Amino acid sequence: MQADTLTLKSVLGLERRYVIPTFQRDYEWTLEGQWRLLHEDLMAAAERLQQARQHADASGEPRASADRKVTPHFLGAIVCEQLPSSTGGVDQRAVIDGQQRLTTLQLLARGILDVLREKASPRAAQMGRLIRNPTDVAIEPLDQYKLWPRRKDREVWPEAVSDEIPSSTGHLYLSARSFFAGQTRAAVEADPDGELLDAIVDTFLGLFKLVVIDLEDNDDAQVIFEVLNGRQTPLSATDLVKNLLFLRGDLRGEEELEVLYDQYWAPLDEAWWKTTVGSGHAARGRRDVLLSSWLTAVSGQEAAVGHLYGQVRSYLATNNRATKSVLQELSDYAAAYVTVYHPERAESATLRQAYAQLDRVRVLTAVPLLLWLRTLPSHELPLSDHERAVGAIESWVMRRMITGANTRGYGTFFVDVLKSAQAAHRGGRSIPEAITAYLSSASQGLAWPTDDDVSSSFAYNKFYNSFTQERIRLILGAIDKHLQLENPRTEPATFDYEQLQIEHILPSSWQSHWPLNIDDPAQLELAAQQRHSAAHRIGNLTLVTSRFNQGVSNFAWDVKRPEFALESSLQLNKSLGSLECWDENSIQARARQLAEVACRVWPRNTAAAEGSTNIP
């Protein structure tokens, strides 16, 4: 990356054309918002220069020395990227950031030039060279322009910078030119010394400065922007990729880019897609997540949202794909993404449950695989195979969550699962079997937990305060829902499990009403520790509705048991009301029962050897 502070003479005086990517946002600078302030800054600097020269003349100091003492005015930064240029033609740069600023400076230069021409000033030719390239280097017709706007504004731009005064001001470009010319004209006519116009030209050429960042091939514009913006607002990688895609298509001479934009990209500019998901440093827009998932799936490399622009640029550089082909594929992935995050739209209850649960545990690394599966036509991936594939992913994720497994390495692992599934697809083999086989063969650090592993976790691991309440509700709710389905004789009951309360059957504050009748102090201390640990295991946790009397939560079992009897519409609680006592043995027994159901909710590869689920 080259970053230089340059005068406008250096920026605009080169034989170069700055190209605004086709679908950057509209030109939005206005008179009250930016034009007036910009011109006031120009006049203030020009007046300082004029005063310095007058003082130099009076003291006998050379004007050149006085000019160097005048403080320049900094206009901010623009970020450019090298574009292919015709041999012998002018260089081309894509304006990745700063198009509003650079466009306005061109219109300011044009307004000043209008006044110079009116005054028949010899400086007019010098100012004109900041707007147009010399005819002898303009091999292509568009090479004559120093700046070439986005496609939507290209019809009006030649008029905005021509030597003919526009007959109307119906476009912001024309209004800006007219405003800058009028303000400059009024200032010059009010100048008693007649030297202000030269000072304005010299100020524009030499005292107005820009920080120009020229990206090199290995630079990542996205990261650079985040640094420039102090990382206060996450940059939308999607906007950068959009500009890249359509500018690439424009330079390749592809047709109907506006139609492609309206058909495939415009839906991604809707509010839902701009919603941020995740939190903290990981917060990103849905569009960024979609793009990273698409790129991961099509490239076979894990895409990082924080470096998405550079990775997409590299992918496009090595894959000669038409813009239409890329946009159609991206549209398919967008449709898949909408279904994954709106599970009610899925084709079956199995897929709806899997998508909903995977969303709630926020394992984004599985999304590229889920989206790729949805892009396959039904004759290549029948619904039953689709359910088996997604079910295996769900089981692997949920079992690892239940057992407290580390999520480190999930990104690379799911890319490998994806590549295995894609290889099976290309070879005409079973996709769900390929996914299941890869998940089953994972090393210990990423192993698919067995039934014994699940049972051991339920029996011995602390769930309350180790898992979020959302995840505890997810596990218990899925178990209850499965029990409802397995017991057809039970009157059907539907619950919004996310709204239910988590209840400790044996209270976490048990000391007052659940005494330990042990005399020996050492044994009493050990038993108290064991009870405290048991109270937070999942065998001692259940879900209750708002009817449950929270006032009895810490009371003895004979007081709490009738409340659980009233909660028997939840299968989790069906047997609790009939139990004579509740203690550590009861918790252990219920843990085994819940584990058995959990293993049916999230079955592991049936071909894999499963051990006994008995827990001592």
C-alpha positions as CSV (number, residue, x, y, z in Angstrom):
1,M,0.0,0.0,0.0
2,Q,1.2,3.5,-0.9
3,A,-0.2,6.3,1.1
4,D,0.9,9.9,0.2
5,T,-0.3,13.4,1.0
6,L,-0.5,15.1,-2.4
7,T,-1.6,18.4,-3.8
8,L,-4.5,18.4,-6.2
9,K,-2.1,19.3,-8.9
10,S,-0.3,16.0,-8.3
11,V,-3.5,14.0,-7.9
12,L,-5.4,15.4,-10.9
13,G,-2.5,16.6,-13.0
14,L,-1.4,13.0,-13.9
15,E,-2.5,11.3,-17.2
16,R,-5.0,9.2,-15.3
17,R,-8.7,8.4,-15.2
18,Y,-10.4,7.8,-11.9
19,V,-13.3,5.4,-12.3
20,I,-16.2,5.3,-9.9
21,P,-17.5,1.7,-9.5
22,T,-20.8,1.2,-11.2
23,F,-23.1,0.6,-8.2
24,Q,-21.6,2.8,-5.6
25,R,-24.1,4.9,-3.7
26,D,-25.6,8.0,-5.3
27,Y,-23.8,11.3,-5.3
28,E,-25.2,12.9,-2.1
29,W,-23.2,16.0,-1.3
30,T,-25.3,19.1,-1.3
31,L,-25.0,22.9,-1.1
32,E,-25.8,23.2,2.6
33,G,-24.2,19.9,3.5
34,Q,-20.8,20.2,1.9
35,W,-20.5,22.6,-1.1
36,R,-20.7,25.8,0.8
37,L,-18.2,24.7,3.4
38,L,-15.8,23.5,0.8
39,H,-15.9,26.8,-1.1
40,E,-15.6,28.7,2.2
41,D,-12.5,26.6,3.0
42,L,-11.1,27.4,-0.5
43,M,-11.7,31.2,-0.1
44,A,-10.2,31.2,3.4
45,A,-7.0,29.5,2.2
46,A,-6.9,31.8,-0.9
47,E,-7.2,34.9,1.2
48,R,-4.4,33.7,3.5
49,L,-2.2,33.1,0.4
50,Q,-3.1,36.6,-1.0
51,Q,-2.3,38.3,2.3
52,A,1.0,36.4,2.6
53,R,1.9,37.6,-0.9
54,Q,0.9,41.2,-0.2
55,H,3.1,41.1,3.0
56,A,6.0,39.6,1.0
57,D,5.7,42.3,-1.6
58,A,5.7,45.0,1.1
59,S,8.8,43.6,2.8
60,G,10.7,42.7,-0.3
61,E,10.5,38.9,0.4
62,P,10.1,36.6,-2.6
63,R,6.6,35.4,-3.1
64,A,7.7,31.8,-3.4
65,S,9.0,32.0,0.1
66,A,5.8,33.5,1.4
67,D,3.8,30.8,-0.4
68,R,5.6,28.0,1.4
69,K,4.7,29.5,4.8
70,V,0.9,29.3,4.1
71,T,-0.8,26.4,5.9
72,P,-2.3,23.9,3.5
73,H,-5.8,22.7,3.8
74,F,-6.3,18.9,4.1
75,L,-9.4,17.4,2.4
76,G,-9.3,13.9,3.8
77,A,-8.5,10.6,2.0
78,I,-9.3,8.7,-1.1
79,V,-8.6,5.0,-1.6
80,C,-7.8,3.8,-5.1
81,E,-7.1,0.5,-6.8
82,Q,-5.1,-0.1,-10.0
83,L,-7.2,-1.2,-13.0
84,P,-6.1,-2.7,-16.3
85,S,-5.2,0.0,-18.8
86,S,-4.7,-0.2,-22.6
87,T,-1.1,-0.2,-23.7
88,G,0.0,3.4,-24.2
89,G,-3.2,4.8,-22.7
90,V,-3.9,6.6,-19.5
91,D,-3.6,4.8,-16.2
92,Q,-6.9,3.8,-14.6
93,R,-7.8,3.8,-10.9
94,A,-11.0,2.5,-9.3
95,V,-12.1,4.9,-6.5
96,I,-12.9,2.5,-3.7
97,D,-13.5,5.2,-1.2
98,G,-13.8,9.0,-1.5
99,Q,-15.9,9.2,-4.6
100,Q,-18.1,12.0,-3.2
101,R,-15.1,14.1,-2.3
102,L,-13.2,13.5,-5.6
103,T,-16.3,14.1,-7.7
104,T,-17.0,17.4,-5.9
105,L,-13.4,18.6,-6.4
106,Q,-13.8,18.0,-10.1
107,L,-17.0,20.1,-10.1
108,L,-15.3,22.8,-8.1
109,A,-12.4,22.8,-10.6
110,R,-15.0,23.1,-13.4
111,G,-16.7,26.1,-11.7
112,I,-13.4,27.9,-11.2
113,L,-12.6,27.2,-14.9
114,D,-15.8,28.8,-16.0
115,V,-14.8,32.0,-14.3
116,L,-11.3,31.8,-15.7
117,R,-12.7,31.4,-19.2
118,E,-15.0,34.3,-18.7
119,K,-12.0,36.5,-17.6
120,A,-9.9,35.1,-20.6
121,S,-7.3,34.2,-18.0
122,P,-4.2,32.4,-19.2
123,R,-4.6,30.1,-16.2
124,A,-7.6,28.5,-17.8
125,A,-5.5,25.9,-19.7
126,Q,-3.8,24.9,-16.5
127,M,-7.1,24.3,-14.7
128,G,-8.5,22.5,-17.7
129,R,-5.8,19.9,-17.5
130,L,-7.2,18.9,-14.0
131,I,-10.5,18.0,-15.7
132,R,-9.4,16.4,-19.0
133,N,-6.5,14.4,-20.1
134,P,-4.5,15.6,-23.2
135,T,-6.0,14.5,-26.5
136,D,-2.7,12.9,-27.6
137,V,-2.9,10.3,-24.8
138,A,-6.6,9.7,-24.9
139,I,-6.6,6.6,-27.0
140,E,-10.0,5.5,-25.9
141,P,-12.9,8.0,-26.1
142,L,-13.4,7.9,-22.3
143,D,-9.7,8.5,-21.6
144,Q,-10.3,12.2,-22.0
145,Y,-12.0,12.4,-18.7
146,K,-10.0,12.6,-15.4
147,L,-13.0,11.2,-13.6
148,W,-15.7,8.8,-15.0
149,P,-18.7,8.4,-12.7
150,R,-20.9,5.4,-12.0
151,R,-23.0,4.1,-14.8
152,K,-26.2,5.9,-13.6
153,D,-24.6,9.3,-14.0
154,R,-22.6,8.9,-17.2
155,E,-25.0,10.6,-19.5
156,V,-24.9,13.8,-17.5
157,W,-21.2,13.9,-16.7
158,P,-19.9,15.1,-20.1
159,E,-22.3,18.0,-19.8
160,A,-21.2,18.7,-16.2
161,V,-17.5,19.1,-17.2
162,S,-17.9,20.5,-20.8
163,D,-16.8,24.0,-21.8
164,E,-20.4,24.7,-22.7
165,I,-22.3,26.2,-19.8
166,P,-25.2,23.8,-19.0
167,S,-28.7,25.2,-19.8
168,S,-30.2,23.7,-16.7
169,T,-29.2,22.7,-13.1
170,G,-31.5,19.7,-12.9
171,H,-28.8,17.3,-11.7
172,L,-26.7,17.7,-8.6
173,Y,-23.6,17.7,-10.8
174,L,-24.9,20.7,-12.7
175,S,-26.1,22.5,-9.6
176,A,-22.7,22.1,-8.0
177,R,-20.9,23.4,-11.0
178,S,-23.2,26.4,-11.1
179,F,-22.8,27.1,-7.4
180,F,-19.0,27.0,-7.4
181,A,-18.8,29.2,-10.5
182,G,-21.2,31.7,-9.0
183,Q,-19.5,31.9,-5.6
184,T,-16.1,32.2,-7.3
185,R,-17.3,34.9,-9.6
186,A,-18.8,36.9,-6.8
187,A,-15.6,36.7,-4.7
188,V,-13.4,37.8,-7.7
189,E,-15.6,40.7,-8.7
190,A,-15.5,42.0,-5.1
191,D,-11.7,41.8,-4.9
192,P,-10.2,45.4,-5.1
193,D,-6.7,44.2,-6.0
194,G,-7.6,41.9,-8.9
195,E,-5.3,39.1,-7.7
196,L,-7.8,36.9,-5.9
197,L,-8.5,34.7,-8.9
198,D,-4.8,33.7,-9.3
199,A,-4.7,33.0,-5.5
200,I,-7.8,30.8,-5.9
201,V,-6.2,28.8,-8.7
202,D,-2.9,28.5,-6.8
203,T,-4.7,27.5,-3.6
204,F,-6.7,24.8,-5.4
205,L,-3.5,23.5,-7.1
206,G,-1.1,23.7,-4.3
207,L,-2.7,24.2,-0.9
208,F,-5.6,21.8,-1.2
209,K,-4.2,18.4,-0.3
210,L,-5.5,14.8,-0.3
211,V,-4.2,11.6,1.4
212,V,-4.1,9.2,-1.6
213,I,-4.0,5.5,-0.7
214,D,-3.1,3.4,-3.7
215,L,-3.7,-0.3,-3.0
216,E,-1.3,-2.9,-4.3
217,D,-2.2,-6.4,-5.3
218,N,-1.9,-7.9,-1.8
219,D,-3.6,-5.1,0.0
220,D,-7.0,-5.6,1.6
221,A,-9.2,-2.5,1.2
222,Q,-11.6,-3.8,3.8
223,V,-9.0,-3.9,6.6
224,I,-7.5,-0.5,5.5
225,F,-11.0,1.1,5.7
226,E,-11.6,-0.2,9.2
227,V,-8.3,1.3,10.3
228,L,-9.1,4.6,8.7
229,N,-12.4,4.6,10.4
230,G,-10.9,3.8,13.8
231,R,-12.9,0.5,13.8
232,Q,-15.8,2.5,15.3
233,T,-18.3,1.3,12.7
234,P,-17.9,-2.2,11.2
235,L,-17.4,-1.7,7.4
236,S,-19.8,-3.6,5.2
237,A,-17.7,-6.0,3.2
238,T,-20.7,-6.6,1.0
239,D,-20.6,-3.0,-0.4
240,L,-17.0,-3.4,-1.4
241,V,-17.7,-6.7,-3.0
242,K,-20.7,-5.3,-4.9
243,N,-18.5,-2.5,-6.3
244,L,-15.9,-5.1,-7.2
245,L,-18.3,-7.4,-9.0
246,F,-20.0,-4.7,-11.1
247,L,-16.9,-2.7,-11.9
248,R,-15.3,-6.0,-13.1
249,G,-18.3,-6.7,-15.3
250,D,-18.3,-3.1,-16.6
251,L,-14.6,-3.3,-17.5
252,R,-15.2,-6.7,-19.2
253,G,-17.9,-5.1,-21.4
254,E,-20.7,-7.3,-20.0
255,E,-24.2,-6.3,-20.9
256,E,-27.4,-5.6,-18.9
257,L,-25.6,-5.0,-15.6
258,E,-28.5,-2.8,-14.4
259,V,-30.9,-5.7,-15.1
260,L,-28.6,-8.1,-13.2
261,Y,-28.4,-5.6,-10.3
262,D,-32.2,-5.3,-10.1
263,Q,-32.8,-9.0,-10.4
264,Y,-30.1,-10.5,-8.2
265,W,-28.5,-7.8,-6.0
266,A,-31.2,-5.3,-5.2
267,P,-32.9,-7.7,-2.8
268,L,-29.7,-7.9,-0.7
269,D,-30.1,-4.1,-0.1
270,E,-33.3,-4.7,1.8
271,A,-33.4,-4.0,5.5
272,W,-33.4,-7.6,6.7
273,W,-30.2,-8.3,5.0
274,K,-28.5,-5.3,6.6
275,T,-29.4,-6.5,10.1
276,T,-26.4,-7.2,12.3
277,V,-26.0,-10.7,13.7
278,G,-23.6,-11.7,16.4
279,S,-22.3,-9.3,19.1
280,G,-19.2,-7.4,20.0
281,H,-16.2,-7.8,17.7
282,A,-18.0,-10.6,15.8
283,A,-21.0,-8.5,14.9
284,R,-21.6,-8.5,11.2
285,G,-24.4,-7.8,8.7
286,R,-26.3,-10.8,7.4
287,R,-25.0,-10.0,3.9
288,D,-21.4,-10.3,5.0
289,V,-22.2,-13.7,6.6
290,L,-24.0,-14.8,3.4
291,L,-21.0,-13.7,1.2
292,S,-18.5,-15.5,3.4
293,S,-20.6,-18.6,3.4
294,W,-20.9,-18.5,-0.4
295,L,-17.2,-18.0,-0.9
296,T,-16.3,-20.8,1.5
297,A,-18.6,-23.2,-0.3
298,V,-17.4,-22.3,-3.8
299,S,-13.7,-21.9,-3.1
300,G,-13.2,-24.7,-0.6
301,Q,-11.3,-22.3,1.7
302,E,-12.6,-20.9,4.9
303,A,-13.5,-17.2,4.3
304,A,-13.0,-14.7,7.0
305,V,-15.6,-11.9,7.2
306,G,-12.9,-9.5,8.2
307,H,-10.9,-10.1,5.0
308,L,-13.8,-10.9,2.7
309,Y,-13.1,-8.2,0.1
310,G,-9.6,-9.4,-0.6
311,Q,-10.6,-13.1,-0.6
312,V,-13.4,-12.4,-3.1
313,R,-11.1,-10.4,-5.3
314,S,-8.5,-13.2,-5.3
315,Y,-11.2,-15.8,-6.1
316,L,-12.5,-13.7,-9.1
317,A,-9.0,-13.1,-10.3
318,T,-8.4,-16.9,-10.6
319,N,-11.8,-17.9,-11.8
320,N,-12.9,-16.5,-15.2
321,R,-16.6,-16.3,-14.3
322,A,-19.2,-14.0,-15.8
323,T,-20.9,-11.6,-13.4
324,K,-24.3,-13.1,-14.2
325,S,-23.0,-16.6,-13.3
326,V,-21.7,-15.3,-9.9
327,L,-24.8,-13.3,-9.2
328,Q,-27.2,-16.3,-10.0
329,E,-25.2,-18.5,-7.7
330,L,-25.1,-15.9,-5.0
331,S,-28.9,-15.5,-5.3
332,D,-29.3,-19.3,-4.8
333,Y,-27.3,-19.1,-1.7
334,A,-29.3,-16.1,-0.5
335,A,-32.5,-18.1,-0.9
336,A,-31.0,-21.0,1.0
337,Y,-29.9,-18.6,3.8
338,V,-33.4,-17.1,4.2
339,T,-34.8,-20.6,4.7
340,V,-32.1,-21.6,7.2
341,Y,-32.8,-18.5,9.2
342,H,-36.6,-18.8,8.7
343,P,-36.9,-22.5,9.6
344,E,-40.7,-22.4,9.2
345,R,-40.1,-22.3,5.4
346,A,-38.2,-25.6,5.3
347,E,-39.8,-28.6,3.6
348,S,-40.0,-30.9,6.6
349,A,-40.3,-31.0,10.4
350,T,-36.8,-32.6,10.5
351,L,-35.2,-29.7,8.7
352,R,-37.2,-27.1,10.6
353,Q,-36.0,-28.5,13.9
354,A,-32.4,-28.7,12.8
355,Y,-32.2,-25.2,11.4
356,A,-33.9,-23.7,14.5
357,Q,-31.6,-25.5,16.9
358,L,-28.4,-24.8,15.0
359,D,-29.4,-21.1,14.8
360,R,-29.9,-21.0,18.6
361,V,-26.5,-22.5,19.3
362,R,-24.9,-20.0,16.8
363,V,-22.5,-22.4,15.1
364,L,-22.0,-20.2,12.0
365,T,-19.2,-22.4,10.8
366,A,-21.8,-25.0,9.7
367,V,-23.7,-22.4,7.6
368,P,-21.7,-22.8,4.3
369,L,-22.4,-26.6,4.3
370,L,-26.1,-26.1,5.1
371,L,-26.4,-23.5,2.3
372,W,-24.6,-25.7,-0.2
373,L,-26.9,-28.6,0.6
374,R,-30.0,-26.4,-0.1
375,T,-28.7,-25.3,-3.5
376,L,-28.7,-28.8,-4.8
377,P,-31.8,-29.8,-6.9
378,S,-34.0,-32.5,-5.4
379,H,-33.1,-35.0,-8.1
380,E,-29.5,-34.8,-6.9
381,L,-30.3,-34.6,-3.2
382,P,-33.7,-36.1,-2.4
383,L,-35.5,-34.8,0.7
384,S,-34.7,-38.0,2.7
385,D,-31.0,-37.6,2.0
386,H,-31.2,-33.9,2.8
387,E,-32.7,-34.7,6.2
388,R,-30.1,-37.4,6.9
389,A,-27.3,-35.0,6.1
390,V,-28.6,-32.1,8.1
391,G,-29.6,-34.4,10.9
392,A,-26.0,-35.7,11.2
393,I,-24.7,-32.1,11.3
394,E,-27.2,-31.2,14.0
395,S,-26.4,-34.3,16.1
396,W,-22.6,-33.7,15.9
397,V,-23.1,-30.1,17.0
398,M,-25.6,-30.7,19.7
399,R,-23.8,-33.7,21.2
400,R,-20.6,-31.7,21.4
401,M,-22.4,-28.8,23.0
402,I,-24.0,-31.2,25.6
403,T,-20.6,-32.7,26.4
404,G,-18.9,-29.3,26.7
405,A,-16.5,-29.9,23.8
406,N,-14.3,-27.1,22.6
407,T,-15.4,-25.3,19.4
408,R,-11.9,-24.4,18.4
409,G,-11.2,-25.7,14.9
410,Y,-14.9,-25.8,13.8
411,G,-14.2,-23.5,10.8
412,T,-11.6,-25.6,9.1
413,F,-13.4,-28.9,10.1
414,F,-16.7,-27.9,8.5
415,V,-14.8,-26.8,5.3
416,D,-13.3,-30.3,5.2
417,V,-16.8,-31.9,5.7
418,L,-18.1,-29.7,2.9
419,K,-15.3,-30.7,0.6
420,S,-16.0,-34.4,1.4
421,A,-19.6,-34.0,0.6
422,Q,-18.9,-32.1,-2.7
423,A,-16.4,-34.8,-3.7
424,A,-19.2,-37.4,-3.1
425,H,-21.6,-35.4,-5.2
426,R,-19.2,-35.1,-8.1
427,G,-18.5,-38.9,-7.9
428,G,-22.2,-39.8,-7.7
429,R,-21.9,-41.2,-4.2
430,S,-24.2,-40.6,-1.3
431,I,-23.9,-37.2,0.2
432,P,-25.4,-38.0,3.7
433,E,-23.1,-41.1,3.9
434,A,-20.1,-39.0,3.1
435,I,-21.0,-36.4,5.7
436,T,-21.7,-39.0,8.3
437,A,-18.5,-40.9,7.6
438,Y,-16.4,-37.7,7.9
439,L,-18.1,-36.7,11.2
440,S,-17.6,-40.2,12.5
441,S,-13.9,-40.4,11.6
442,A,-13.0,-37.1,13.2
443,S,-10.0,-37.1,15.6
444,Q,-10.6,-37.0,19.4
445,G,-10.4,-33.2,19.5
446,L,-13.4,-33.0,17.1
447,A,-14.9,-36.4,17.7
448,W,-18.7,-37.1,17.5
449,P,-19.6,-37.9,21.1
450,T,-21.0,-41.4,21.7
451,D,-24.1,-42.2,23.8
452,D,-21.8,-43.0,26.7
453,D,-20.3,-39.5,26.4
454,V,-23.8,-37.9,26.5
455,S,-24.9,-40.0,29.4
456,S,-21.7,-39.3,31.4
457,S,-22.2,-35.5,30.8
458,F,-25.8,-35.7,31.9
459,A,-24.8,-37.6,35.0
460,Y,-21.7,-35.7,36.2
461,N,-21.4,-32.3,34.5
462,K,-22.6,-29.1,35.9
463,F,-25.2,-27.5,33.6
464,Y,-26.7,-24.7,35.5
465,N,-24.4,-21.6,35.4
466,S,-22.2,-23.5,33.0
467,F,-24.6,-23.4,30.1
468,T,-26.7,-20.4,29.2
469,Q,-30.3,-20.7,30.2
470,E,-31.2,-20.5,26.5
471,R,-29.2,-23.6,25.8
472,I,-30.6,-25.5,28.9
473,R,-34.1,-24.7,27.6
474,L,-33.1,-25.9,24.2
475,I,-31.9,-29.2,25.5
476,L,-34.8,-29.8,27.9
477,G,-37.4,-28.5,25.4
478,A,-36.1,-30.8,22.6
479,I,-36.3,-33.8,25.0
480,D,-39.8,-32.9,26.1
481,K,-41.0,-32.5,22.5
482,H,-39.5,-35.8,21.5
483,L,-41.3,-37.5,24.5
484,Q,-44.5,-35.9,23.4
485,L,-44.1,-37.5,19.9
486,E,-43.2,-40.9,21.4
487,N,-46.3,-41.0,23.6
488,P,-49.2,-40.9,21.2
489,R,-51.7,-41.6,24.1
490,T,-50.8,-38.3,25.7
491,E,-53.1,-35.4,24.9
492,P,-51.1,-33.3,22.5
493,A,-49.5,-30.2,24.1
494,T,-47.6,-27.4,22.4
495,F,-45.2,-25.2,24.3
496,D,-43.0,-22.2,23.5
497,Y,-40.1,-23.7,25.3
498,E,-38.1,-20.5,25.1
499,Q,-40.7,-18.9,27.4
500,L,-40.7,-21.6,30.1
501,Q,-38.9,-21.2,33.4
502,I,-36.0,-23.4,34.5
503,E,-36.7,-25.0,37.9
504,H,-34.3,-26.8,40.2
505,I,-36.3,-29.8,41.5
506,L,-34.0,-30.0,44.5
507,P,-33.5,-26.3,45.3
508,S,-30.1,-24.8,44.9
509,S,-30.7,-23.2,48.3
510,W,-31.7,-26.6,49.9
511,Q,-30.3,-26.2,53.4
512,S,-33.4,-24.9,55.2
513,H,-36.0,-27.5,54.0
514,W,-33.8,-30.4,52.7
515,P,-31.6,-31.2,55.8
516,L,-28.9,-33.8,55.7
517,N,-29.4,-36.1,58.8
518,I,-25.7,-36.8,59.3
519,D,-23.9,-36.4,62.6
520,D,-20.3,-36.9,61.6
521,P,-19.0,-33.4,60.5
522,A,-16.6,-34.8,57.9
523,Q,-19.3,-36.9,56.3
524,L,-21.8,-34.0,56.5
525,E,-19.4,-31.7,54.7
526,L,-18.8,-34.3,51.9
527,A,-22.5,-35.0,51.6
528,A,-23.2,-31.2,51.4
529,Q,-20.7,-30.8,48.6
530,Q,-22.2,-33.7,46.7
531,R,-25.7,-32.4,47.0
532,H,-24.6,-28.9,45.9
533,S,-23.0,-30.4,42.8
534,A,-26.0,-32.6,42.1
535,A,-28.4,-29.7,42.3
536,H,-26.9,-28.1,39.2
537,R,-26.8,-31.2,37.0
538,I,-29.4,-31.6,34.3
539,G,-31.0,-34.5,36.1
540,N,-32.2,-32.0,38.7
541,L,-33.4,-29.4,36.2
542,T,-36.8,-29.2,34.5
543,L,-39.1,-26.7,32.7
544,V,-42.2,-25.3,34.2
545,T,-45.0,-23.0,33.0
546,S,-46.1,-19.7,34.5
547,R,-48.7,-21.7,36.6
548,F,-45.9,-23.1,38.7
549,N,-45.9,-21.5,42.2
550,Q,-42.4,-20.0,42.5
551,G,-43.1,-19.4,46.2
552,V,-42.5,-23.1,47.0
553,S,-39.2,-23.4,45.0
554,N,-37.1,-23.7,48.1
555,F,-39.6,-25.8,50.1
556,A,-39.5,-29.5,51.0
557,W,-40.4,-32.2,48.5
558,D,-43.8,-32.9,50.0
559,V,-44.7,-29.2,49.3
560,K,-43.2,-29.0,45.8
561,R,-44.4,-32.4,44.5
562,P,-48.1,-31.3,44.1
563,E,-46.9,-28.4,42.0
564,F,-45.0,-30.7,39.7
565,A,-48.1,-32.9,39.4
566,L,-49.9,-29.9,38.0
567,E,-47.1,-29.5,35.4
568,S,-47.6,-33.0,34.0
569,S,-48.6,-31.8,30.6
570,L,-44.9,-31.4,30.1
571,Q,-43.6,-34.9,29.6
572,L,-40.4,-33.9,31.5
573,N,-42.5,-33.7,34.7
574,K,-45.0,-36.5,34.1
575,S,-43.5,-38.9,36.6
576,L,-42.3,-36.3,39.2
577,G,-45.6,-36.0,41.0
578,S,-45.8,-39.7,41.7
579,L,-42.3,-40.0,43.4
580,E,-42.2,-40.4,47.2
581,C,-38.8,-38.8,47.5
582,W,-36.3,-36.8,45.6
583,D,-32.6,-37.1,46.4
584,E,-29.2,-37.6,44.7
585,N,-30.1,-41.1,43.6
586,S,-33.2,-39.7,42.0
587,I,-31.2,-37.1,40.2
588,Q,-28.8,-39.7,38.9
589,A,-31.6,-42.0,37.7
590,R,-33.4,-39.1,35.9
591,A,-30.1,-38.1,34.2
592,R,-29.8,-41.5,32.7
593,Q,-33.4,-41.3,31.4
594,L,-32.9,-37.9,29.9
595,A,-29.7,-39.0,28.3
596,E,-31.4,-41.9,26.6
597,V,-34.0,-39.6,25.2
598,A,-31.4,-37.0,24.1
599,C,-29.5,-39.7,22.2
600,R,-32.8,-40.5,20.3
601,V,-33.3,-36.8,19.6
602,W,-29.8,-36.5,18.2
603,P,-28.9,-40.0,17.1
604,R,-25.3,-40.6,16.2
605,N,-24.2,-42.6,13.1
606,T,-26.0,-45.9,13.5
607,A,-23.2,-47.7,11.8
608,A,-20.7,-46.6,14.4
609,A,-20.3,-48.8,17.4
610,E,-22.1,-47.5,20.4
611,G,-21.3,-48.7,23.9
612,S,-23.6,-49.2,26.8
613,T,-25.3,-46.2,28.3
614,N,-25.2,-47.6,31.8
615,I,-23.6,-45.3,34.3
616,P,-22.4,-46.5,37.7
